[in-house]
Amino acid sequence: RKRAAGGSVTSDDIAELTILQKGKCAYCRVKITRSNRHVDHIIPLALGGHSDRSNIQILCNSCNLSKGSKHPLDFVRSLGGLL
């Protein structure tokens, strides 16, 4: 899936995204550390997402494992964020 999705993300992209997100998980806002940092595809590859910077966010391990391959709107709804 990654190969077919195209695009690429560098370690510099990940570092910059972490700064843009103020070092916090995009969903729960917990502080991101090296040990709990997961790089997530906003639109999962399984749903046709791609592997470039515009489709990447930094999540804590708990949020990323909970999100799985859900669409971001479905995931936020599951958290009670959208009706």
N, CA, C and O atoms as CSV, one atom per row, in Angstrom:
chain,resi,resn,atom,element,x,y,z
A,1,ARG,N,N,0.821,-1.208,0.000
A,1,ARG,CA,C,0.000,0.000,0.000
A,1,ARG,C,C,0.856,1.260,0.000
A,1,ARG,O,O,0.566,2.215,-0.720
A,2,LYS,N,N,1.930,1.257,0.823
A,2,LYS,CA,C,2.785,2.445,0.881
A,2,LYS,C,C,3.390,2.766,-0.475
A,2,LYS,O,O,3.414,3.926,-0.886
A,3,ARG,N,N,3.876,1.754,-1.167
A,3,ARG,CA,C,4.464,1.973,-2.478
A,3,ARG,C,C,3.435,2.497,-3.464
A,3,ARG,O,O,3.716,3.419,-4.231
A,4,ALA,N,N,2.259,1.921,-3.447
A,4,ALA,CA,C,1.207,2.324,-4.386
A,4,ALA,C,C,0.681,3.724,-4.074
A,4,ALA,O,O,0.214,4.422,-4.974
A,5,ALA,N,N,0.752,4.140,-2.812
A,5,ALA,CA,C,0.217,5.440,-2.409
A,5,ALA,C,C,1.081,6.598,-2.880
A,5,ALA,O,O,0.586,7.715,-3.024
A,6,GLY,N,N,2.353,6.353,-3.120
A,6,GLY,CA,C,3.248,7.414,-3.567
A,6,GLY,C,C,3.577,8.397,-2.462
A,6,GLY,O,O,3.046,8.314,-1.355
A,7,GLY,N,N,4.458,9.325,-2.780
A,7,GLY,CA,C,4.863,10.342,-1.818
A,7,GLY,C,C,5.926,9.832,-0.867
A,7,GLY,O,O,6.277,8.652,-0.868
A,8,SER,N,N,6.430,10.752,-0.052
A,8,SER,CA,C,7.416,10.382,0.956
A,8,SER,C,C,7.433,11.431,2.057
A,8,SER,O,O,7.052,12.584,1.856
A,9,VAL,N,N,7.881,10.999,3.212
A,9,VAL,CA,C,7.986,11.874,4.377
A,9,VAL,C,C,9.387,11.701,4.939
A,9,VAL,O,O,9.856,10.576,5.116
A,10,THR,N,N,10.050,12.808,5.219
A,10,THR,CA,C,11.410,12.761,5.753
A,10,THR,C,C,11.395,12.967,7.263
A,10,THR,O,O,10.381,13.362,7.838
A,11,SER,N,N,12.514,12.700,7.885
A,11,SER,CA,C,12.638,12.949,9.323
A,11,SER,C,C,12.521,14.447,9.611
A,11,SER,O,O,12.042,14.839,10.675
A,12,ASP,N,N,12.956,15.279,8.669
A,12,ASP,CA,C,12.782,16.728,8.830
A,12,ASP,C,C,11.307,17.111,8.816
A,12,ASP,O,O,10.884,17.992,9.564
A,13,ASP,N,N,10.520,16.447,7.961
A,13,ASP,CA,C,9.076,16.693,7.931
A,13,ASP,C,C,8.449,16.346,9.283
A,13,ASP,O,O,7.629,17.100,9.805
A,14,ILE,N,N,8.835,15.216,9.837
A,14,ILE,CA,C,8.282,14.775,11.118
A,14,ILE,C,C,8.665,15.754,12.219
A,14,ILE,O,O,7.832,16.107,13.054
A,15,ALA,N,N,9.922,16.196,12.225
A,15,ALA,CA,C,10.368,17.167,13.229
A,15,ALA,C,C,9.590,18.472,13.101
A,15,ALA,O,O,9.184,19.051,14.108
A,16,GLU,N,N,9.381,18.936,11.877
A,16,GLU,CA,C,8.647,20.179,11.656
A,16,GLU,C,C,7.173,20.043,12.058
A,16,GLU,O,O,6.604,20.966,12.642
A,17,LEU,N,N,6.561,18.911,11.751
A,17,LEU,CA,C,5.170,18.679,12.150
A,17,LEU,C,C,5.036,18.653,13.669
A,17,LEU,O,O,4.061,19.163,14.221
A,18,THR,N,N,6.011,18.062,14.338
A,18,THR,CA,C,5.991,18.026,15.802
A,18,THR,C,C,6.029,19.445,16.359
A,18,THR,O,O,5.328,19.750,17.324
A,19,ILE,N,N,6.831,20.307,15.767
A,19,ILE,CA,C,6.890,21.711,16.192
A,19,ILE,C,C,5.571,22.411,15.897
A,19,ILE,O,O,5.044,23.126,16.750
A,20,LEU,N,N,5.027,22.212,14.686
A,20,LEU,CA,C,3.755,22.844,14.325
A,20,LEU,C,C,2.611,22.406,15.250
A,20,LEU,O,O,1.700,23.184,15.533
A,21,GLN,N,N,2.670,21.164,15.713
A,21,GLN,CA,C,1.654,20.654,16.633
A,21,GLN,C,C,1.998,20.974,18.085
A,21,GLN,O,O,1.343,20.493,19.010
A,22,LYS,N,N,3.025,21.785,18.273
A,22,LYS,CA,C,3.473,22.210,19.605
A,22,LYS,C,C,3.814,21.028,20.514
A,22,LYS,O,O,3.607,21.077,21.726
A,23,GLY,N,N,4.344,19.963,19.898
A,23,GLY,CA,C,4.786,18.801,20.659
A,23,GLY,C,C,3.665,17.998,21.272
A,23,GLY,O,O,3.882,17.251,22.226
A,24,LYS,N,N,2.442,18.145,20.723
A,24,LYS,CA,C,1.284,17.458,21.302
A,24,LYS,C,C,0.576,16.606,20.258
A,24,LYS,O,O,0.635,16.881,19.059
A,25,CYS,N,N,-0.089,15.575,20.737
A,25,CYS,CA,C,-0.883,14.701,19.884
A,25,CYS,C,C,-1.975,15.518,19.200
A,25,CYS,O,O,-2.607,16.364,19.832
A,26,ALA,N,N,-2.194,15.270,17.921
A,26,ALA,CA,C,-3.189,16.012,17.158
A,26,ALA,C,C,-4.607,15.796,17.689
A,26,ALA,O,O,-5.468,16.650,17.478
A,27,TYR,N,N,-4.871,14.694,18.363
A,27,TYR,CA,C,-6.219,14.427,18.870
A,27,TYR,C,C,-6.373,14.735,20.356
A,27,TYR,O,O,-7.188,15.581,20.725
A,28,CYS,N,N,-5.611,14.071,21.207
A,28,CYS,CA,C,-5.838,14.216,22.654
A,28,CYS,C,C,-4.980,15.293,23.302
A,28,CYS,O,O,-5.189,15.637,24.466
A,29,ARG,N,N,-4.017,15.825,22.558
A,29,ARG,CA,C,-3.151,16.920,23.003
A,29,ARG,C,C,-2.165,16.527,24.111
A,29,ARG,O,O,-1.578,17.404,24.745
A,30,VAL,N,N,-1.974,15.226,24.355
A,30,VAL,CA,C,-0.962,14.785,25.312
A,30,VAL,C,C,0.416,15.127,24.741
A,30,VAL,O,O,0.593,15.186,23.524
A,31,LYS,N,N,1.384,15.349,25.623
A,31,LYS,CA,C,2.745,15.668,25.183
A,31,LYS,C,C,3.350,14.473,24.449
A,31,LYS,O,O,3.291,13.336,24.917
A,32,ILE,N,N,3.933,14.765,23.285
A,32,ILE,CA,C,4.574,13.736,22.472
A,32,ILE,C,C,6.038,13.596,22.891
A,32,ILE,O,O,6.767,14.581,23.007
A,33,THR,N,N,6.444,12.355,23.115
A,33,THR,CA,C,7.845,12.046,23.409
A,33,THR,C,C,8.321,11.040,22.367
A,33,THR,O,O,7.523,10.507,21.596
A,34,ARG,N,N,9.603,10.791,22.353
A,34,ARG,CA,C,10.120,9.803,21.396
A,34,ARG,C,C,9.497,8.432,21.643
A,34,ARG,O,O,9.292,7.664,20.703
A,35,SER,N,N,9.198,8.124,22.897
A,35,SER,CA,C,8.681,6.787,23.215
A,35,SER,C,C,7.182,6.627,22.922
A,35,SER,O,O,6.699,5.500,22.816
A,36,ASN,N,N,6.446,7.727,22.790
A,36,ASN,CA,C,5.010,7.587,22.514
A,36,ASN,C,C,4.607,8.208,21.174
A,36,ASN,O,O,3.417,8.373,20.904
A,37,ARG,N,N,5.570,8.548,20.347
A,37,ARG,CA,C,5.295,9.219,19.069
A,37,ARG,C,C,4.987,8.221,17.958
A,37,ARG,O,O,5.751,7.289,17.705
A,38,HIS,N,N,3.860,8.438,17.311
A,38,HIS,CA,C,3.504,7.659,16.120
A,38,HIS,C,C,3.238,8.629,14.983
A,38,HIS,O,O,2.600,9.665,15.170
A,39,VAL,N,N,3.728,8.287,13.811
A,39,VAL,CA,C,3.459,9.073,12.600
A,39,VAL,C,C,2.243,8.425,11.939
A,39,VAL,O,O,2.271,7.245,11.590
A,40,ASP,N,N,1.183,9.205,11.772
A,40,ASP,CA,C,-0.100,8.683,11.302
A,40,ASP,C,C,-0.480,9.280,9.955
A,40,ASP,O,O,-0.239,10.459,9.700
A,41,HIS,N,N,-1.071,8.465,9.101
A,41,HIS,CA,C,-1.671,8.964,7.862
A,41,HIS,C,C,-3.060,9.490,8.217
A,41,HIS,O,O,-3.895,8.732,8.709
A,42,ILE,N,N,-3.315,10.755,7.981
A,42,ILE,CA,C,-4.613,11.354,8.301
A,42,ILE,C,C,-5.719,10.568,7.602
A,42,ILE,O,O,-6.647,10.086,8.252
A,43,ILE,N,N,-5.623,10.440,6.293
A,43,ILE,CA,C,-6.492,9.532,5.540
A,43,ILE,C,C,-5.682,8.250,5.392
A,43,ILE,O,O,-4.667,8.243,4.695
A,44,PRO,N,N,-6.112,7.166,6.034
A,44,PRO,CA,C,-5.326,5.928,6.005
A,44,PRO,C,C,-5.081,5.425,4.581
A,44,PRO,O,O,-5.890,5.648,3.680
A,45,LEU,N,N,-3.964,4.753,4.401
A,45,LEU,CA,C,-3.640,4.172,3.101
A,45,LEU,C,C,-4.746,3.219,2.660
A,45,LEU,O,O,-5.054,3.131,1.471
A,46,ALA,N,N,-5.342,2.508,3.610
A,46,ALA,CA,C,-6.418,1.564,3.300
A,46,ALA,C,C,-7.640,2.263,2.716
A,46,ALA,O,O,-8.458,1.628,2.050
A,47,LEU,N,N,-7.770,3.571,2.962
A,47,LEU,CA,C,-8.900,4.333,2.441
A,47,LEU,C,C,-8.489,5.235,1.280
A,47,LEU,O,O,-9.224,6.149,0.906
A,48,GLY,N,N,-7.319,4.975,0.717
A,48,GLY,CA,C,-6.873,5.734,-0.446
A,48,GLY,C,C,-5.980,6.918,-0.132
A,48,GLY,O,O,-5.696,7.725,-1.016
A,49,GLY,N,N,-5.529,7.040,1.118
A,49,GLY,CA,C,-4.622,8.125,1.485
A,49,GLY,C,C,-3.263,7.954,0.835
A,49,GLY,O,O,-2.971,6.907,0.257
A,50,HIS,N,N,-2.447,8.964,0.929
A,50,HIS,CA,C,-1.123,8.935,0.323
A,50,HIS,C,C,-0.064,9.189,1.377
A,50,HIS,O,O,-0.367,9.604,2.496
A,51,SER,N,N,1.172,8.936,1.009
A,51,SER,CA,C,2.290,9.049,1.947
A,51,SER,C,C,3.110,10.298,1.685
A,51,SER,O,O,4.313,10.210,1.437
A,52,ASP,N,N,2.477,11.459,1.737
A,52,ASP,CA,C,3.264,12.685,1.695
A,52,ASP,C,C,2.889,13.555,2.883
A,52,ASP,O,O,1.926,13.280,3.598
A,53,ARG,N,N,3.647,14.577,3.071
A,53,ARG,CA,C,3.546,15.401,4.269
A,53,ARG,C,C,2.144,15.956,4.513
A,53,ARG,O,O,1.738,16.099,5.666
A,54,SER,N,N,1.402,16.269,3.465
A,54,SER,CA,C,0.074,16.854,3.649
A,54,SER,C,C,-0.919,15.854,4.247
A,54,SER,O,O,-2.009,16.247,4.663
A,55,ASN,N,N,-0.563,14.585,4.296
A,55,ASN,CA,C,-1.452,13.564,4.844
A,55,ASN,C,C,-0.881,12.923,6.109
A,55,ASN,O,O,-1.276,11.817,6.479
A,56,ILE,N,N,0.033,13.604,6.760
A,56,ILE,CA,C,0.707,13.052,7.937
A,56,ILE,C,C,0.425,13.938,9.153
A,56,ILE,O,O,0.375,15.164,9.058
A,57,GLN,N,N,0.245,13.276,10.297
A,57,GLN,CA,C,0.124,13.982,11.574
A,57,GLN,C,C,0.847,13.151,12.632
A,57,GLN,O,O,1.117,11.965,12.438
A,58,ILE,N,N,1.150,13.792,13.741
A,58,ILE,CA,C,1.833,13.113,14.832
A,58,ILE,C,C,0.797,12.823,15.911
A,58,ILE,O,O,0.093,13.719,16.376
A,59,LEU,N,N,0.720,11.550,16.300
A,59,LEU,CA,C,-0.209,11.129,17.345
A,59,LEU,C,C,0.544,10.410,18.451
A,59,LEU,O,O,1.653,9.916,18.248
A,60,CYS,N,N,-0.077,10.359,19.627
A,60,CYS,CA,C,0.458,9.516,20.691
A,60,CYS,C,C,0.119,8.070,20.325
A,60,CYS,O,O,-0.756,7.825,19.495
A,61,ASN,N,N,0.810,7.122,20.943
A,61,ASN,CA,C,0.575,5.729,20.584
A,61,ASN,C,C,-0.859,5.307,20.867
A,61,ASN,O,O,-1.427,4.532,20.097
A,62,SER,N,N,-1.452,5.787,21.932
A,62,SER,CA,C,-2.818,5.409,22.278
A,62,SER,C,C,-3.818,5.846,21.206
A,62,SER,O,O,-4.649,5.047,20.774
A,63,CYS,N,N,-3.743,7.107,20.776
A,63,CYS,CA,C,-4.656,7.601,19.742
A,63,CYS,C,C,-4.427,6.885,18.417
A,63,CYS,O,O,-5.389,6.526,17.737
A,64,ASN,N,N,-3.169,6.671,18.042
A,64,ASN,CA,C,-2.895,6.025,16.767
A,64,ASN,C,C,-3.408,4.586,16.751
A,64,ASN,O,O,-3.994,4.142,15.764
A,65,LEU,N,N,-3.188,3.866,17.838
A,65,LEU,CA,C,-3.661,2.485,17.889
A,65,LEU,C,C,-5.183,2.424,17.928
A,65,LEU,O,O,-5.776,1.490,17.387
A,66,SER,N,N,-5.819,3.397,18.554
A,66,SER,CA,C,-7.288,3.461,18.576
A,66,SER,C,C,-7.844,3.842,17.214
A,66,SER,O,O,-8.880,3.323,16.798
A,67,LYS,N,N,-7.166,4.742,16.520
A,67,LYS,CA,C,-7.638,5.211,15.219
A,67,LYS,C,C,-7.564,4.105,14.181
A,67,LYS,O,O,-8.496,3.919,13.398
A,68,GLY,N,N,-6.470,3.377,14.172
A,68,GLY,CA,C,-6.318,2.315,13.191
A,68,GLY,C,C,-6.490,2.852,11.780
A,68,GLY,O,O,-5.852,3.836,11.406
A,69,SER,N,N,-7.356,2.206,10.990
A,69,SER,CA,C,-7.572,2.641,9.609
A,69,SER,C,C,-8.905,3.370,9.451
A,69,SER,O,O,-9.476,3.412,8.362
A,70,LYS,N,N,-9.392,3.942,10.555
A,70,LYS,CA,C,-10.641,4.710,10.481
A,70,LYS,C,C,-10.413,6.037,9.760
A,70,LYS,O,O,-9.324,6.610,9.816
A,71,HIS,N,N,-11.446,6.510,9.090
A,71,HIS,CA,C,-11.429,7.857,8.513
A,71,HIS,C,C,-11.338,8.832,9.687
A,71,HIS,O,O,-11.913,8.562,10.741
A,72,PRO,N,N,-10.628,9.968,9.536
A,72,PRO,CA,C,-10.467,10.885,10.670
A,72,PRO,C,C,-11.796,11.400,11.236
A,72,PRO,O,O,-11.909,11.588,12.447
A,73,LEU,N,N,-12.789,11.627,10.395
A,73,LEU,CA,C,-14.080,12.089,10.919
A,73,LEU,C,C,-14.763,11.005,11.745
A,73,LEU,O,O,-15.364,11.296,12.780
A,74,ASP,N,N,-14.673,9.765,11.295
A,74,ASP,CA,C,-15.248,8.661,12.063
A,74,ASP,C,C,-14.537,8.504,13.406
A,74,ASP,O,O,-15.171,8.229,14.425
A,75,PHE,N,N,-13.218,8.681,13.398
A,75,PHE,CA,C,-12.466,8.564,14.648
A,75,PHE,C,C,-12.848,9.668,15.623
A,75,PHE,O,O,-13.060,9.401,16.806
A,76,VAL,N,N,-12.939,10.899,15.142
A,76,VAL,CA,C,-13.318,12.013,16.028
A,76,VAL,C,C,-14.725,11.782,16.577
A,76,VAL,O,O,-14.985,12.049,17.750
A,77,ARG,N,N,-15.619,11.295,15.749
A,77,ARG,CA,C,-16.979,10.966,16.229
A,77,ARG,C,C,-16.931,9.919,17.323
A,77,ARG,O,O,-17.678,10.006,18.297
A,78,SER,N,N,-16.062,8.930,17.176
A,78,SER,CA,C,-15.952,7.882,18.194
A,78,SER,C,C,-15.433,8.430,19.518
A,78,SER,O,O,-15.658,7.841,20.575
A,79,LEU,N,N,-14.745,9.548,19.452
A,79,LEU,CA,C,-14.258,10.229,20.666
A,79,LEU,C,C,-15.299,11.176,21.250
A,79,LEU,O,O,-15.093,11.749,22.320
A,80,GLY,N,N,-16.423,11.343,20.543
A,80,GLY,CA,C,-17.464,12.261,20.989
A,80,GLY,C,C,-17.248,13.671,20.523
A,80,GLY,O,O,-17.878,14.594,21.039
A,81,GLY,N,N,-16.358,13.868,19.543
A,81,GLY,CA,C,-16.006,15.202,19.104
A,81,GLY,C,C,-16.941,15.811,18.072
A,81,GLY,O,O,-17.044,17.035,17.987
A,82,LEU,N,N,-17.621,14.993,17.291
A,82,LEU,CA,C,-18.531,15.472,16.255
A,82,LEU,C,C,-19.819,14.660,16.337
A,82,LEU,O,O,-19.803,13.489,16.716
A,83,LEU,N,N,-20.908,15.279,15.986
A,83,LEU,CA,C,-22.176,14.543,16.004
A,83,LEU,C,C,-22.650,14.229,14.614
A,83,LEU,O,O,-23.703,13.613,14.445
